[in-house]
Amino acid sequence: MTRHAGVLVFAELSAGELDDAGKGILAEGRRLATTLGTSWAAGCFAAAGGAAQEAFRRAGVPDLVEIDGPPGLADLPEAQAEALVDAARALGAKVILLAHTDQGASLAPVMAARLSAAIFTEAVSYGRDFAGLTLRRQALGAQVVEQRIWTDAARDASCGEGAVTPLVLTMSRRALSAVVPPGTPRGEARRTSRTARVDATGEGARVTERIPPDPQTVDVAEAQVIFTAGKGCDRGTFEAMCELARLVGASVGVTRPVYDLGWTGFERMIGQTGKTVVPRLYFAWGISGSMHHVGGITESRRIVCMNLDPKAAIFPSADEGFVADVREVLPRVLAHVHAAVDSREVKR
Ligand SMILES: Cc1cc2nc3c(=O)[nH]c(=O)nc-3n(C[C@H](O)[C@H](O)[C@H](O)COP(=O)(O)OP(=O)(O)OC[C@H]3O[C@@H](n4cnc5c(N)ncnc54)[C@H](O)[C@@H]3O)c2cc1C
């Protein structure tokens, strides 16, 4: 029997497992349900693997709806959205919560249209007060915070369908943490299966190919590994860093003084005025570590830096630091990587 849940969280699985965004949105689902004073459930496509089941248990997911369908379901976003809408209706969910990943960003508007719901995307925080649920996101290149209020937060879903305008909410990836908050009750989720109704012959969009992002062109805000050049790099060192980044599959960033030299476009400048980044690895080459720059990199999972000055402000912000001359080290690292790449080509 399907139970009631005020919040339905979509847990995105990749090869049956949850990534950090998936774990983060589960933690957020629990927090949102507590904020709204309601129950919650998670929904996912395909059978969740062992590690995902453990993540659901650690996140204290009370109810898990596993949506089954033909193998082609993964390529039919509209059918996926329809299946999630069906699950939300069956649960009586007022809010559908998703991580703002590629999949979350494509499902959210379709679901909102099907449910005649309010939609708010890339939220970075929220809170409840007498007016409703206040949702916040960054706007105008993170210069301002935009705020909207979902006033139906105070109304109960038991008022009946139509009485409450549902909300489809996506959370910005940078607002999500895979860390399970202490005190979260753990336990096996009650598992329910649903079968997606799929019209494989329908007119809807179909994914025909998935192209991995090119680190050289991807938005630095989405990049996984970033090499950033500061004023400590001269032109030759900067070019060596760009070549090294190309060879190892990293994206290129710059500080403001380097942008001012005209070596890259504004879209590669990182920091308070530039982009905020959330990579797995951030390598700062010849960067002093001013607050205007560091403010944009603090959410990086690992920060490594190299600077001639052992007292440079970047060191306390870094997980690992090297006191060294980037103009000497970078060309040597590049030569080593070139040699390694060349020998691999020869073996092939
Ligand atoms: C309102 C405002 C907004 C700003 N927004 C941004 C922003 O978004 N992004 C941003 O980056 N800046 C921003 N800035 C500028 C910021 O305050 C700093 O001036 C800037 O980040 C410094 O860049 P840098 O570290 O490359 O240069 P520097 O501060 O000049 O540091 C260069 C560093 O390189 C080291 N170095 C020199 N030679 C070598 C070598 N051969 N090998 C190794 N290390 C070496 C030096 O020891 C030094 O620490 C902003 C400033 C203001 C006022």
The ligand as a MOL file (V3000), in Angstrom:
LIG
                    3D

  0  0  0     0  0            999 V3000
M  V30 BEGIN CTAB
M  V30 COUNTS 53 58 0 0 0
M  V30 BEGIN ATOM
M  V30 1 C 35.5420 44.1380 -5.3030 0
M  V30 2 C 36.6430 43.2380 -5.7510 0
M  V30 3 C 36.3150 42.0520 -6.3680 0
M  V30 4 C 37.3430 41.1830 -6.7960 0
M  V30 5 N 36.9890 40.0110 -7.3970 0
M  V30 6 C 37.9730 39.1450 -7.7380 0
M  V30 7 C 37.6480 37.8830 -8.3220 0
M  V30 8 O 36.4950 37.5400 -8.5820 0
M  V30 9 N 38.6600 37.0380 -8.6090 0
M  V30 10 C 39.9890 37.3510 -8.3610 0
M  V30 11 O 40.8510 36.5150 -8.6340 0
M  V30 12 N 40.2870 38.5430 -7.8390 0
M  V30 13 C 39.3370 39.4450 -7.5370 0
M  V30 14 N 39.6860 40.6470 -7.0040 0
M  V30 15 C 41.1180 40.9770 -6.9190 0
M  V30 16 C 41.7430 40.3720 -5.6630 0
M  V30 17 O 41.5500 41.2320 -4.5670 0
M  V30 18 C 43.2520 40.1070 -5.8600 0
M  V30 19 O 43.8740 41.2950 -6.2520 0
M  V30 20 C 43.5670 39.0180 -6.8730 0
M  V30 21 O 42.8340 37.8470 -6.5790 0
M  V30 22 C 45.0440 38.6710 -6.8140 0
M  V30 23 O 45.3590 37.8030 -7.8670 0
M  V30 24 P 46.7070 36.9700 -7.8740 0
M  V30 25 O 46.7590 36.1030 -6.6710 0
M  V30 26 O 46.8100 36.3330 -9.2090 0
M  V30 27 O 47.8430 38.1010 -7.8570 0
M  V30 28 P 48.7620 38.6060 -6.6750 0
M  V30 29 O 47.9710 39.0120 -5.5020 0
M  V30 30 O 49.6640 39.6130 -7.3060 0
M  V30 31 O 49.6070 37.3200 -6.2420 0
M  V30 32 C 50.5620 36.7100 -7.0250 0
M  V30 33 C 51.1870 35.6150 -6.1740 0
M  V30 34 O 52.0820 34.8730 -6.9530 0
M  V30 35 C 53.2220 34.5640 -6.1810 0
M  V30 36 N 54.3270 34.3960 -7.1030 0
M  V30 37 C 55.0120 35.3440 -7.7950 0
M  V30 38 N 55.9220 34.7570 -8.5940 0
M  V30 39 C 55.8170 33.4300 -8.4040 0
M  V30 40 C 56.4940 32.3090 -8.9400 0
M  V30 41 N 57.4530 32.4480 -9.8800 0
M  V30 42 N 56.1410 31.0830 -8.5040 0
M  V30 43 C 55.1860 30.9170 -7.5600 0
M  V30 44 N 54.5010 31.9550 -7.0240 0
M  V30 45 C 54.8140 33.1890 -7.4380 0
M  V30 46 C 53.4030 35.7300 -5.2450 0
M  V30 47 O 54.0950 35.3020 -4.0750 0
M  V30 48 C 51.9550 36.1240 -4.9610 0
M  V30 49 O 51.4890 35.4840 -3.7840 0
M  V30 50 C 38.6960 41.5310 -6.5910 0
M  V30 51 C 39.0100 42.7450 -5.9660 0
M  V30 52 C 38.0010 43.5850 -5.5720 0
M  V30 53 C 38.3720 44.8920 -4.9130 0
M  V30 END ATOM
M  V30 BEGIN BOND
M  V30 1 1 1 2
M  V30 2 1 2 3
M  V30 3 2 2 52
M  V30 4 2 3 4
M  V30 5 1 4 5
M  V30 6 1 4 50
M  V30 7 2 5 6
M  V30 8 1 6 7
M  V30 9 1 6 13
M  V30 10 2 7 8
M  V30 11 1 7 9
M  V30 12 1 9 10
M  V30 13 2 10 11
M  V30 14 1 10 12
M  V30 15 2 12 13
M  V30 16 1 13 14
M  V30 17 1 14 15
M  V30 18 1 14 50
M  V30 19 1 15 16
M  V30 20 1 16 17
M  V30 21 1 16 18
M  V30 22 1 18 19
M  V30 23 1 18 20
M  V30 24 1 20 21
M  V30 25 1 20 22
M  V30 26 1 22 23
M  V30 27 1 23 24
M  V30 28 2 24 25
M  V30 29 1 24 26
M  V30 30 1 24 27
M  V30 31 1 27 28
M  V30 32 2 28 29
M  V30 33 1 28 30
M  V30 34 1 28 31
M  V30 35 1 31 32
M  V30 36 1 32 33
M  V30 37 1 33 34
M  V30 38 1 33 48
M  V30 39 1 34 35
M  V30 40 1 35 36
M  V30 41 1 35 46
M  V30 42 1 36 37
M  V30 43 1 36 45
M  V30 44 2 37 38
M  V30 45 1 38 39
M  V30 46 1 39 40
M  V30 47 2 39 45
M  V30 48 1 40 41
M  V30 49 2 40 42
M  V30 50 1 42 43
M  V30 51 2 43 44
M  V30 52 1 44 45
M  V30 53 1 46 47
M  V30 54 1 46 48
M  V30 55 1 48 49
M  V30 56 2 50 51
M  V30 57 1 51 52
M  V30 58 1 52 53
M  V30 END BOND
M  V30 END CTAB
M  END
